[in-house]
Amino acid sequence: MKIKYNIIGLDCPNCAAKLASQMGAIDGIESAKINFLTEKLTVETTLDEAVAYDALSKAARAFSKDVKIEK
């Protein structure tokens, strides 16, 4: 399933790439892509949407307290 979120608080494209890589390593997340300019996160997942959101939000907070994901 493909899910799109808004992602706010990233400072640079390099940070976006690092966070996307970390999110892609989460069990059940097949791929994660962040478009820094549009502040969009797109994930391919086999997880339930609520479970995926929780896992991605936790990864974002661990990366930086300023980064947030919105549905």
C-alpha positions in Angstrom: 0.0 0.0 0.0 1.2 3.5 -0.9 0.7 6.2 1.8 1.6 9.9 1.6 2.2 12.2 4.5 3.3 15.8 5.0 6.7 16.0 6.8 7.8 19.2 8.4 10.9 20.4 10.2 13.7 19.1 7.9 16.5 21.6 7.5 18.2 20.3 4.3 17.9 17.7 1.5 20.8 15.7 3.0 18.8 15.3 6.2 15.8 14.2 4.2 17.8 11.6 2.4 19.2 10.2 5.7 15.8 10.1 7.4 14.2 8.4 4.3 17.0 5.8 4.5 16.3 5.2 8.2 12.5 4.9 7.6 13.1 2.5 4.7 14.9 0.2 7.2 11.8 -0.2 9.4 10.3 -3.7 9.3 7.2 -3.6 7.0 8.3 -0.4 5.2 9.3 -1.4 1.7 10.4 2.1 0.6 10.4 5.6 1.9 11.0 8.7 -0.2 11.0 12.3 1.0 10.6 15.2 -1.3 12.4 18.0 0.6 11.0 20.9 -1.6 7.3 19.8 -1.3 7.7 18.4 2.3 6.1 15.1 1.2 6.9 11.6 2.5 5.7 8.7 0.4 6.0 5.2 1.7 5.3 1.7 0.3 4.3 -0.5 3.2 2.7 -3.9 4.1 1.7 -2.5 7.5 -1.6 -1.2 8.6 -1.8 2.6 8.1 -2.0 3.4 11.8 0.9 1.1 12.6 3.0 2.6 9.8 2.2 6.1 11.0 3.3 5.3 14.5 6.5 3.7 13.4 7.4 6.6 11.0 6.5 9.2 13.6 8.8 7.5 16.1 11.6 7.4 13.6 11.1 11.1 12.8 11.2 12.1 16.5 14.3 10.0 17.0 16.0 11.7 14.1 15.2 15.2 15.3 12.7 16.6 17.9 11.8 19.3 15.3 10.6 16.8 12.6 6.9 15.9 12.5 4.8 13.8 10.2 1.2 14.8 9.5 -1.5 12.7 7.9 
